[in-house]
């Protein structure tokens, strides 16, 4: 589904300019926590396997020895 970006309007708001006063003190983590259940529902509705999109929790660092 392509979006015609020529017709999009964008407005940058400062934190104090939000539309909802209930969210003015919300941290980014709070806002993500509010949106996450909606995101999961949309992925399920679209037929995506939610498990594939999870953040990888295993981090590996390879250090090569010199010489």
N, CA, C and O atoms as a printed pandas DataFrame, in Angstrom:
     atom_number atom_name residue_name chain_id  residue_number  x_coord  y_coord  z_coord
0              1         N          UNK        A               1    0.846   -1.165    0.000
1              2        CA          UNK        A               1    0.000    0.000    0.000
2              3         C          UNK        A               1    0.897    1.234    0.000
3              4         O          UNK        A               1    1.522    1.545    1.014
4              5         N          UNK        A               2    0.962    1.918   -1.093
5              6        CA          UNK        A               2    1.815    3.098   -1.230
6              7         C          UNK        A               2    1.102    4.333   -0.690
7              8         O          UNK        A               2   -0.117    4.471   -0.799
8              9         N          UNK        A               3    1.890    5.218   -0.111
9             10        CA          UNK        A               3    1.372    6.464    0.438
10            11         C          UNK        A               3    1.873    7.611   -0.410
11            12         O          UNK        A               3    3.069    7.710   -0.687
12            13         N          UNK        A               4    0.967    8.477   -0.823
13            14        CA          UNK        A               4    1.350    9.659   -1.568
14            15         C          UNK        A               4    1.846   10.708   -0.570
15            16         O          UNK        A               4    1.048   11.385    0.078
16            17         N          UNK        A               5    3.171   10.835   -0.451
17            18        CA          UNK        A               5    3.761   11.711    0.557
18            19         C          UNK        A               5    3.602   13.193    0.250
19            20         O          UNK        A               5    3.818   14.032    1.125
20            21         N          UNK        A               6    3.231   13.522   -0.970
21            22        CA          UNK        A               6    3.035   14.925   -1.323
22            23         C          UNK        A               6    1.845   15.530   -0.586
23            24         O          UNK        A               6    1.799   16.740   -0.365
24            25         N          UNK        A               7    0.890   14.697   -0.209
25            26        CA          UNK        A               7   -0.314   15.186    0.446
26            27         C          UNK        A               7   -0.261   15.081    1.969
27            28         O          UNK        A               7   -1.232   15.429    2.640
28            29         N          UNK        A               8    0.848   14.611    2.520
29            30        CA          UNK        A               8    0.976   14.491    3.971
30            31         C          UNK        A               8    1.362   15.828    4.582
31            32         O          UNK        A               8    2.184   16.566    4.039
32            33         N          UNK        A               9    0.756   16.122    5.716
33            34        CA          UNK        A               9    1.121   17.334    6.448
34            35         C          UNK        A               9    1.714   16.911    7.784
35            36         O          UNK        A               9    1.171   16.042    8.466
36            37         N          UNK        A              10    2.815   17.520    8.147
37            38        CA          UNK        A              10    3.512   17.170    9.377
38            39         C          UNK        A              10    3.650   18.414   10.229
39            40         O          UNK        A              10    3.952   19.497    9.728
40            41         N          UNK        A              11    3.428   18.250   11.503
41            42        CA          UNK        A              11    3.609   19.353   12.440
42            43         C          UNK        A              11    4.411   18.836   13.620
43            44         O          UNK        A              11    4.036   17.834   14.230
44            45         N          UNK        A              12    5.495   19.493   13.946
45            46        CA          UNK        A              12    6.334   19.102   15.070
46            47         C          UNK        A              12    5.837   19.836   16.306
47            48         O          UNK        A              12    5.717   21.062   16.310
48            49         N          UNK        A              13    5.549   19.075   17.351
49            50        CA          UNK        A              13    5.074   19.658   18.595
50            51         C          UNK        A              13    6.127   19.532   19.674
51            52         O          UNK        A              13    6.817   18.516   19.758
52            53         N          UNK        A              14    6.252   20.528   20.478
53            54        CA          UNK        A              14    7.075   20.434   21.676
54            55         C          UNK        A              14    6.278   19.629   22.707
55            56         O          UNK        A              14    5.062   19.485   22.585
56            57         N          UNK        A              15    6.966   19.111   23.714
57            58        CA          UNK        A              15    6.274   18.307   24.715
58            59         C          UNK        A              15    5.144   19.073   25.389
59            60         O          UNK        A              15    4.102   18.497   25.701
60            61         N          UNK        A              16    5.342   20.353   25.614
61            62        CA          UNK        A              16    4.316   21.134   26.306
62            63         C          UNK        A              16    3.143   21.511   25.403
63            64         O          UNK        A              16    2.153   22.062   25.885
64            65         N          UNK        A              17    3.233   21.225   24.107
65            66        CA          UNK        A              17    2.187   21.574   23.156
66            67         C          UNK        A              17    1.270   20.405   22.819
67            68         O          UNK        A              17    0.494   20.488   21.867
68            69         N          UNK        A              18    1.345   19.338   23.567
69            70        CA          UNK        A              18    0.567   18.154   23.232
70            71         C          UNK        A              18   -0.925   18.420   23.218
71            72         O          UNK        A              18   -1.400   19.378   23.828
72            73         N          UNK        A              19   -1.665   17.566   22.515
73            74        CA          UNK        A              19   -3.099   17.721   22.420
74            75         C          UNK        A              19   -3.807   17.246   23.676
75            76         O          UNK        A              19   -4.907   17.709   23.977
76            77         N          UNK        A              20   -3.199   16.338   24.409
77            78        CA          UNK        A              20   -3.831   15.732   25.577
78            79         C          UNK        A              20   -3.015   16.072   26.817
79            80         O          UNK        A              20   -1.868   15.643   26.945
80            81         N          UNK        A              21   -3.595   16.831   27.719
81            82        CA          UNK        A              21   -2.870   17.231   28.924
82            83         C          UNK        A              21   -2.517   16.053   29.809
83            84         O          UNK        A              21   -1.591   16.152   30.614
84            85         N          UNK        A              22   -3.231   14.937   29.684
85            86        CA          UNK        A              22   -2.927   13.760   30.496
86            87         C          UNK        A              22   -1.572   13.161   30.139
87            88         O          UNK        A              22   -0.975   12.459   30.955
88            89         N          UNK        A              23   -1.083   13.424   28.945
89            90        CA          UNK        A              23    0.169   12.821   28.496
90            91         C          UNK        A              23    1.366   13.760   28.601
91            92         O          UNK        A              23    2.476   13.368   28.243
92            93         N          UNK        A              24    1.178   14.961   29.069
93            94        CA          UNK        A              24    2.289   15.918   29.057
94            95         C          UNK        A              24    3.440   15.494   29.962
95            96         O          UNK        A              24    4.586   15.865   29.709
96            97         N          UNK        A              25    3.163   14.732   31.001
97            98        CA          UNK        A              25    4.221   14.289   31.914
98            99         C          UNK        A              25    4.660   12.856   31.649
99           100         O          UNK        A              25    5.482   12.317   32.390
100          101         N          UNK        A              26    4.133   12.238   30.618
101          102        CA          UNK        A              26    4.477   10.849   30.311
102          103         C          UNK        A              26    5.887   10.782   29.725
103          104         O          UNK        A              26    6.267   11.599   28.887
104          105         N          UNK        A              27    6.635    9.810   30.178
105          106        CA          UNK        A              27    7.981    9.595   29.646
106          107         C          UNK        A              27    7.869    8.846   28.321
107          108         O          UNK        A              27    6.817    8.284   28.013
108          109         N          UNK        A              28    8.947    8.834   27.535
109          110        CA          UNK        A              28    8.918    8.023   26.317
110          111         C          UNK        A              28    8.592    6.555   26.602
111          112         O          UNK        A              28    7.876    5.916   25.831
112          113         N          UNK        A              29    9.112    6.026   27.697
113          114        CA          UNK        A              29    8.822    4.625   28.057
114          115         C          UNK        A              29    7.334    4.439   28.343
115          116         O          UNK        A              29    6.754    3.422   27.962
116          117         N          UNK        A              30    6.712    5.413   29.012
117          118        CA          UNK        A              30    5.275    5.343   29.269
118          119         C          UNK        A              30    4.483    5.341   27.971
119          120         O          UNK        A              30    3.520    4.589   27.822
120          121         N          UNK        A              31    4.891    6.179   27.040
121          122        CA          UNK        A              31    4.178    6.289   25.770
122          123         C          UNK        A              31    4.306    5.003   24.946
123          124         O          UNK        A              31    3.344    4.561   24.318
124          125         N          UNK        A              32    5.498    4.414   24.958
125          126        CA          UNK        A              32    5.694    3.148   24.242
126          127         C          UNK        A              32    4.844    2.058   24.876
127          128         O          UNK        A              32    4.243    1.246   24.175
128          129         N          UNK        A              33    4.795    2.041   26.210
129          130        CA          UNK        A              33    3.987    1.039   26.909
130          131         C          UNK        A              33    2.507    1.171   26.558
131          132         O          UNK        A              33    1.790    0.171   26.521
132          133         N          UNK        A              34    2.044    2.389   26.301
133          134        CA          UNK        A              34    0.648    2.588   25.918
134          135         C          UNK        A              34    0.378    2.115   24.493
135          136         O          UNK        A              34   -0.706    1.610   24.202
136          137         N          UNK        A              35    1.348    2.275   23.610
137          138        CA          UNK        A              35    1.153    1.954   22.199
138          139         C          UNK        A              35    1.423    0.481   21.899
139          140         O          UNK        A              35    0.892   -0.053   20.925
140          141         N          UNK        A              36    2.228   -0.174   22.707
141          142        CA          UNK        A              36    2.651   -1.545   22.406
142          143         C          UNK        A              36    1.479   -2.508   22.211
143          144         O          UNK        A              36    1.492   -3.258   21.236
144          145         N          UNK        A              37    0.461   -2.531   23.086
145          146        CA          UNK        A              37   -0.664   -3.463   22.849
146          147         C          UNK        A              37   -1.365   -3.208   21.509
147          148         O          UNK        A              37   -1.808   -4.152   20.855
148          149         N          UNK        A              38   -1.466   -1.960   21.106
149          150        CA          UNK        A              38   -2.062   -1.649   19.809
150          151         C          UNK        A              38   -1.203   -2.188   18.675
151          152         O          UNK        A              38   -1.722   -2.701   17.684
152          153         N          UNK        A              39    0.111   -2.069   18.823
153          154        CA          UNK        A              39    1.032   -2.570   17.812
154          155         C          UNK        A              39    0.885   -4.081   17.649
155          156         O          UNK        A              39    0.840   -4.588   16.528
156          157         N          UNK        A              40    0.811   -4.791   18.758
157          158        CA          UNK        A              40    0.649   -6.246   18.715
158          159         C          UNK        A              40   -0.662   -6.614   18.025
159          160         O          UNK        A              40   -0.702   -7.548   17.224
160          161         N          UNK        A              41   -1.733   -5.882   18.333
161          162        CA          UNK        A              41   -3.020   -6.152   17.701
162          163         C          UNK        A              41   -2.965   -5.922   16.194
163          164         O          UNK        A              41   -3.519   -6.710   15.428
164          165         N          UNK        A              42   -2.305   -4.855   15.764
165          166        CA          UNK        A              42   -2.198   -4.564   14.329
166          167         C          UNK        A              42   -1.407   -5.651   13.632
167          168         O          UNK        A              42   -1.807   -6.115   12.564
168          169         N          UNK        A              43   -0.281   -6.073   14.220
169          170        CA          UNK        A              43    0.512   -7.140   13.605
170          171         C          UNK        A              43   -0.307   -8.419   13.477
171          172         O          UNK        A              43   -0.257   -9.093   12.449
172          173         N          UNK        A              44   -1.063   -8.751   14.524
173          174        CA          UNK        A              44   -1.896   -9.957   14.471
174          175         C          UNK        A              44   -2.972   -9.809   13.403
175          176         O          UNK        A              44   -3.245  -10.759   12.669
176          177         N          UNK        A              45   -3.578   -8.649   13.306
177          178        CA          UNK        A              45   -4.606   -8.399   12.305
178          179         C          UNK        A              45   -4.050   -8.529   10.885
179          180         O          UNK        A              45   -4.722   -9.038    9.988
180          181         N          UNK        A              46   -2.805   -8.060   10.693
181          182        CA          UNK        A              46   -2.169   -8.125    9.383
182          183         C          UNK        A              46   -1.651   -9.526    9.057
183          184         O          UNK        A              46   -1.245   -9.791    7.926
184          185         N          UNK        A              47   -1.666  -10.418   10.041
185          186        CA          UNK        A              47   -1.246  -11.792    9.804
186          187         C          UNK        A              47    0.233  -12.038   10.020
187          188         O          UNK        A              47    0.747  -13.088    9.635
188          189         N          UNK        A              48    0.928  -11.086   10.631
189          190        CA          UNK        A              48    2.353  -11.266   10.901
190          191         C          UNK        A              48    2.554  -12.125   12.132
191          192         O          UNK        A              48    1.759  -12.090   13.071
192          193         N          UNK        A              49    3.626  -12.894   12.113
193          194        CA          UNK        A              49    4.004  -13.679   13.283
194          195         C          UNK        A              49    4.725  -12.738   14.244
195          196         O          UNK        A              49    5.847  -12.310   13.972
196          197         N          UNK        A              50    4.099  -12.424   15.340
197          198        CA          UNK        A              50    4.630  -11.436   16.273
198          199         C          UNK        A              50    5.980  -11.867   16.829
199          200         O          UNK        A              50    6.832  -11.021   17.099
200          201         N          UNK        A              51    6.188  -13.156   17.003
201          202        CA          UNK        A              51    7.448  -13.645   17.575
202          203         C          UNK        A              51    8.648  -13.273   16.704
203          204         O          UNK        A              51    9.754  -13.131   17.225
204          205         N          UNK        A              52    8.461  -13.113   15.406
205          206        CA          UNK        A              52    9.572  -12.765   14.523
206          207         C          UNK        A              52   10.042  -11.338   14.722
207          208         O          UNK        A              52   11.188  -11.027   14.397
208          209         N          UNK        A              53    9.212  -10.474   15.236
209          210        CA          UNK        A              53    9.528   -9.061   15.317
210          211         C          UNK        A              53   10.001   -8.624   16.700
211          212         O          UNK        A              53   10.195   -7.432   16.939
212          213         N          UNK        A              54   10.185   -9.554   17.590
213          214        CA          UNK        A              54   10.624   -9.191   18.936
214          215         C          UNK        A              54   12.078   -8.745   18.915
215          216         O          UNK        A              54   12.869   -9.193   18.085
216          217         N          UNK        A              55   12.407   -7.881   19.817
217          218        CA          UNK        A              55   13.766   -7.400   19.955
218          219         C          UNK        A              55   14.668   -8.541   20.401
219          220         O          UNK        A              55   14.348   -9.267   21.342
220          221         N          UNK        A              56   15.774   -8.687   19.733
221          222        CA          UNK        A              56   16.714   -9.748   20.071
222          223         C          UNK        A              56   17.328   -9.479   21.439
223          224         O          UNK        A              56   17.862   -8.397   21.683
224          225         N          UNK        A              57   17.254  -10.446   22.311
225          226        CA          UNK        A              57   17.782  -10.288   23.673
226          227         C          UNK        A              57   19.171  -10.907   23.844
227          228         O          UNK        A              57   19.812  -10.709   24.876
228          229         N          UNK        A              58   19.633  -11.645   22.854
229          230        CA          UNK        A              58   20.950  -12.241   22.975
230          231         C          UNK        A              58   21.938  -11.393   22.172
231          232         O          UNK        A              58   21.846  -11.282   20.950
232          233         N          UNK        A              59   22.858  -10.816   22.882
233          234        CA          UNK        A              59   23.860   -9.953   22.272
234          235         C          UNK        A              59   25.208  -10.641   22.397
235          236         O          UNK        A              59   25.576  -11.137   23.462
236          237         N          UNK        A              60   25.928  -10.662   21.302
237          238        CA          UNK        A              60   27.213  -11.340   21.278
238          239         C          UNK        A              60   28.284  -10.346   20.877
239          240         O          UNK        A              60   28.084   -9.529   19.978
240          241         N          UNK        A              61   29.405  -10.419   21.539
241          242        CA          UNK        A              61   30.540   -9.583   21.180
242          243         C          UNK        A              61   31.724  -10.499   20.907
243          244         O          UNK        A              61   32.100  -11.314   21.749
244          245         N          UNK        A              62   32.303  -10.356   19.730
245          246        CA          UNK        A              62   33.454  -11.184   19.350
246          247         C          UNK        A              62   34.699  -10.313   19.441
247          248         O          UNK        A              62   34.774   -9.248   18.828
248          249         N          UNK        A              63   35.676  -10.782   20.216
249          250        CA          UNK        A              63   36.935  -10.063   20.354
250          251         C          UNK        A              63   38.031  -10.946   19.775
251          252         O          UNK        A              63   38.257  -12.060   20.247
252          253         N          UNK        A              64   38.707  -10.442   18.753
253          254        CA          UNK        A              64   39.778  -11.188   18.130
254          255         C          UNK        A              64   41.094  -10.854   18.815
255          256         O          UNK        A              64   41.397   -9.689   19.075
256          257         N          UNK        A              65   41.859  -11.876   19.099
257          258        CA          UNK        A              65   43.183  -11.643   19.681
258          259         C          UNK        A              65   44.147  -11.207   18.589
259          260         O          UNK        A              65   44.076  -11.666   17.449
260          261         N          UNK        A              66   45.021  -10.338   18.956
261          262        CA          UNK        A              66   46.051   -9.894   17.994
262          263         C          UNK        A              66   47.158  -10.936   17.964
263          264         O          UNK        A              66   47.455  -11.582   18.969
264          265         N          UNK        A              67   47.772  -11.088   16.771
265          266        CA          UNK        A              67   48.956  -11.936   16.674
266          267         C          UNK        A              67   48.775  -13.196   16.032
267          268         O          UNK        A              67   49.725  -13.969   15.911
